[in-house]
Amino acid sequence: MTLRLGRAAFLLCFAALAMPALAQDAAKEQKPVLSVKTRAIEETLVIEDALKAYPGLYDNVFAEGKRELDKWRASAETDRKTSPEEFKDGRRYAFDRSYTRRSAIGHYVSIERFDYLNSGGAHPNSLLDTIVWDANAKKRISIRPFFKESAAGGPTLTRLAKNIRAVLAVEKKARGADDVDPEADTGLGNVKPDLTKMGAVALVPSTETGKSAGLVFNFSPYAVGSYAEGPYSAYVPWTAFKDDLSPEGAALFGGERPKSDEEKG
């Protein structure tokens, strides 16, 4: 099996393990904006057309995506020179990156960034990250302004991390795990009261126009469990953290999550 055939098989498996549906489906519908094939690697960059609606956003993610493709191409070329046997019979590495819109609420746009890398190891690797874009300021932002207090280890993030672990524990049980203690499970222990250790966050749409029903925290394979468990996502409704919201956050959140959004993870 070549590395490219391995990628196809992996993507089918990954979809079965609940890769966020929006990122998967949107990426399938878009033609790559960059496609590169060398003796060492085959790469694609996909950016959903919807991102062109927000000035500065498309150019921002295109530049970032191109840098990532350049990085992996250089790395693959180095490996081909040092380990040519790994590239015999037309074998090559594979790297794909896609950017898709997760939600657009007011002037905030949440984007899912999905990476796939097959460098010939025991199995391919994947990573789901997110970007929250302020369309008014034309820049990436943190969710910190939505809270009155958001210090690492502080009361707000401590409560939020506990909520995330509780949601993930329920999902682990649904996938067949037994007796998952959200405060003692080794994998869930990786979720800490720190915005850099709470998963890739995105705003979730609401039944109330212009509002967000809450936050979803995404975790790539390995982040909170074994590779075989696949990716996870944890939705936390705004009512769980309403007392911690700043005036800006209080104006942003409200309503309930639409049923149509639940399948997106």
N, C-alpha and C positions, 0 to 999 in steps of 0.2 A: 504493500500500500504506500503510495507516495504521500508526502506531507499534505498536498492539496486535497487528496481524497480523504485524508485524516481529518481535515478541517470540516468537510461536508458532514462526515459522520458525527463529529463532535458537536456541530451546531444543532443537529437533530436531537442529540442527547441533551444538550443544554436547554433546548426549548422545552423538553419534557420535564426538566427540573425547574420550570417556572421562571425562565428569563422574562423580565417585564415585557408584556405583550406589545406595548406601544413602541418601544425601541426596536423590537424585532420586526414588526409589521411595517413600520415606516421605513426602516433601512432597506427592506426588500423592494419597496416601491420606487426607490430613488436610484438613479444611475450615479456611479462614483464621480466625484468632481476631480479626483486624481486617481490614476491607476498606473502602477509601476511594476514592471517585471524585469528582473535581472537574472543572472545565473545563480544568485544567492538567495533571492527573496521575491515574492509576489505580494504587492500591497494595494490596498484601496482605501480611499477616504470618501465617506458618504456624509453629506450635510442635507438635512431636510429643507426643501424649498421654503417652508413656512418661516424659517429663521431670517429670510431676506426682508421680512416685514418690519424688522426692528433695526433701525440705523446703528451701524457699528457692530452688531452682533455677528453677522455672517462673516465679516472680515476678521473679527477677533478669533472665532473658532477655526476658520480656514488657516490662519497663520499658525495657530497652535497645532492643528492637525498635521500640517505640512512639516513642522519641526519634528513631530513625533515619527512620521514616516521617514524623514531624513535620518533620524537617530537610529532607527531599527535597520535601515538599509546599510548604514555604515557598520553597524555591529555585525550584521549578517555577512558582509563582505570580508570583515576581519576573520570571522569564523571559517569562511570558505578557504581563506588562504592558510590558516593554521591547522584546519582539520578537513582537508579536501575529501577524505573518504566519506564524510557525512553528506556530501552533495553529489555522490555518484548517481548515475542513471537518471539524471534530470531532477533529482530531489532538491528542494529548496525550502527555505523558511516561508512563513506566511504571516502577514500582519494586516489587520483590518481595524479601522476606527470609524464609528458613526456618531453623528450628533442629531438628536431628534427632540422635538418639543414635547415636554411632559404636561405642561399647563401654562396658561397665560391668564393671570389674574390682576386686574388693574394694570399697573405699569411694571409688574414683576413677571418675568418669564422663567420657567424652570426647564432646564435642558438635561436630557440623559445622554451621557457619553459612554459608549460601549467599545471596549477594546478586545480583540481576539489575537492571540499570538501562538503560533505553532513553531517552535524552534527545535523540533525533533526529540524532545524529552519523553518522559514516561506518558505524559498527556499534555494537550494544549492548555494554555492559561487564558483566563478571561477576567475582565475588570469592568465593573459598572460604577461610574462616578456621575456627579451631577454639577450643574452650574445654575446659580440663581442670578439672573440678569435684571438690572434696573434699567428699563427702557428710557426713563427720563434722564438719568445720570449717564446713560450709555456706558455702563461698567458692571463688572461682576461684584456681587455683594455677599456678605455673610447674613445669617438670620439674626445676628446679635441685636440689631436695632428694634426687632420685634419684641424684645424682652426688657423688663425694667433692670434686670441683673442677669449676667450670663458668664460670670467668672468660672473658670475651670475648677471643679470641686465645690462650687457654690451651691446654694439650695435649689436654684432653678434647674440647673443641669443635672443635679443629683436626682431630683424628682423625675425629670424627663428621661434620664437613662434607666431608671427603675421601670418606668412605663414601657420603654422599648424592650427591655429584657423580658417583661411579662408577656408582651405580644409575641415575641420570638419563641418563648417557651411553649406557648399554645400551638404555634406552627410546628415546632419540633415534634410535639406529641402527635399532631395530625399526620406527620410523616413517618410515624412508627416508633418514636423514641419513648422510653418508659421513665416515669418519675423524674421529669425535668424540673429541677429547682432553679428558678430564674436568678437566685442570688448565689448559687453554688456551682452551677454548670460551668465547666471549664471554658467552653466556647463562648458562652454568654458573658463570661467574665471579661471578655475583650471590649464589651460596651461599657465605657467609663464616662463620668460626668465631665466631658471635654468635647467641644465641637469637632475636634479632629479625630475623635475616637467613638463617634456615635453613628457611623454610617454616612452614606451620601444622601443628603436631605433634599427634598423637593416639596413645593407647595401643592396641595391637593385641591382640585376645584370643589365648588359647593353648589347646593341647590339654590343658594342665594346669589343673585347676579353680582359680580364684582368682588365676591368674598372667597376666602379659602376655608375649607372645612377642617383643615388640620395639616399635619406634616407627615410625610412618608420617608422612612429611613431605609436605604437600600444597602445590602451587604453582599459582596461578591463571594464566590466559593472560597473556602478556607477562613473567611473573616470571623465567623461565629460558629463554625463546625467543621467537620471533615469535608474533603473535596467531594466525596460521594453525595453529601447532603445537598450540594448545589447552592445557588444563591438564595437569599432571604430578603423579605421586606417587612417593615413594621409600620403600620399606620397608627398614628396617635391623634385622636380628634382634638380640636381646639379647646373643647370644654375641659380637657384634662389639664391644660396649662393656662386657662383663661385668667386666673388670679395673678399670673406672672407676666402678663402682657404689658408692654409699654403703651402709651396712647397711640403710637403708630401701629403696633400690633393689634390693639383692640379694634382699630378701624379696619383692619385687613381681614380678620377672621370672623366667621359666622356661618350659620346654616348647617347643613348636613352633607355628607359625601354622597354624590349621585350613585345609584346602582351601576350605571354604565361605566363608572371609573374603577370599580372594585377589581375588575379583571386585569387591570393594568399593574397590579402589585402594590 
